[in-house]
Amino acid sequence: MNDLFVHKWTAQVKKGILSFIVLSVLKDNEYYGYELIEEIKKHTEIEIAEGTLYPLLNRLKNEELLTSKWVEQESGIPRKYHVLTKKGNDTLQEMKKYWVNMNTSIQKLMIK
């Protein structure tokens, strides 16, 4: 088995689905960055670093798929919460359809 190839491939798969995962987690709730990382960990086996998440959140915001707001805390610094926009929710629904179709196709190949 080519471990280097598998490592590169899994990294590319992870990179490719992070937007889908972030939008999915934000579907029903708003989260600030660290909380979002924890929520992703809770529901998946994917580790996501802050250095990966924050640029992704900025890109999704620039694409108008989410919006952000600063919320003051009783103690400590304000937190930036992220929430899906209507465009983000619509995009997520399209991504889900594609994911289901792709997964079905891959499953057919795997049982072949």
C-alpha positions in Angstrom: 0.0 0.0 0.0 1.3 3.5 -0.8 0.9 5.3 2.5 2.0 8.7 1.0 -0.6 8.5 -1.7 -3.4 7.5 0.8 -2.3 10.4 3.1 -2.4 12.9 0.3 -5.8 11.6 -0.9 -7.4 11.7 2.5 -6.1 15.2 3.0 -7.7 16.3 -0.3 -11.0 14.6 0.5 -11.1 16.3 3.9 -10.3 19.7 2.4 -13.0 19.2 -0.2 -15.7 18.5 2.3 -14.9 21.0 5.0 -17.3 23.6 3.6 -20.1 21.1 3.5 -19.4 20.1 7.1 -19.2 23.7 8.4 -22.5 24.6 6.6 -24.1 21.5 7.9 -23.2 22.2 11.5 -24.3 25.8 11.2 -27.7 24.8 9.7 -29.6 24.9 12.9 -27.5 26.9 15.3 -25.0 29.8 15.4 -21.5 29.1 16.8 -18.3 31.0 17.4 -15.1 29.6 16.1 -13.9 27.4 18.9 -17.4 26.2 19.6 -17.8 25.3 16.0 -14.5 23.2 16.1 -15.8 21.4 19.1 -19.2 20.7 17.5 -17.5 19.3 14.4 -15.4 17.0 16.6 -18.5 15.9 18.4 -20.2 14.7 15.3 -17.3 13.6 13.1 -13.9 12.1 13.3 -12.5 15.2 11.6 -9.9 17.4 13.4 -10.0 20.9 12.1 -7.4 23.5 13.2 -8.2 27.1 13.9 -5.8 28.1 11.1 -7.9 26.1 8.7 -11.3 27.1 10.1 -11.0 30.9 10.2 -10.0 31.4 6.5 -12.8 29.0 5.5 -15.3 31.0 7.5 -14.1 34.2 5.8 -14.4 32.6 2.4 -17.9 31.4 3.2 -18.8 34.9 4.4 -17.4 36.5 1.3 -19.5 34.1 -0.8 -22.5 35.2 1.3 -23.2 31.7 2.6 -23.0 32.8 6.2 -23.0 36.0 8.2 -21.2 36.9 11.4 -22.0 39.0 14.4 -20.0 40.0 17.5 -21.6 39.2 20.8 -20.3 40.9 24.0 -19.6 38.5 26.9 -20.1 39.2 30.6 -16.5 38.5 31.1 -13.8 38.2 28.5 -13.6 39.3 24.9 -16.5 39.4 22.5 -17.2 36.3 20.4 -17.9 36.3 16.7 -20.9 34.1 16.0 -21.5 32.6 12.6 -24.9 31.7 11.1 -26.1 30.5 7.7 -27.8 33.0 5.3 -30.7 31.9 3.1 -28.2 31.5 0.2 -26.0 29.4 2.5 -29.0 27.2 3.4 -30.0 26.8 -0.2 -26.4 26.0 -1.1 -26.3 23.4 1.7 -29.4 21.7 0.3 -27.8 21.4 -3.1 -24.6 20.1 -1.6 -26.7 17.4 0.3 -28.3 16.3 -2.9 -25.0 16.0 -4.6 -23.5 14.2 -1.6 -26.3 11.6 -1.5 -26.0 10.9 -5.3 -22.2 10.6 -5.0 -22.4 8.4 -2.0 -24.9 6.1 -3.7 -22.6 5.8 -6.7 -19.5 5.1 -4.6 -21.5 2.4 -2.6 -22.4 0.7 -5.9 -18.7 0.6 -6.8 -17.7 -0.8 -3.4 -20.0 -3.8 -3.6 -19.0 -4.6 -7.1 
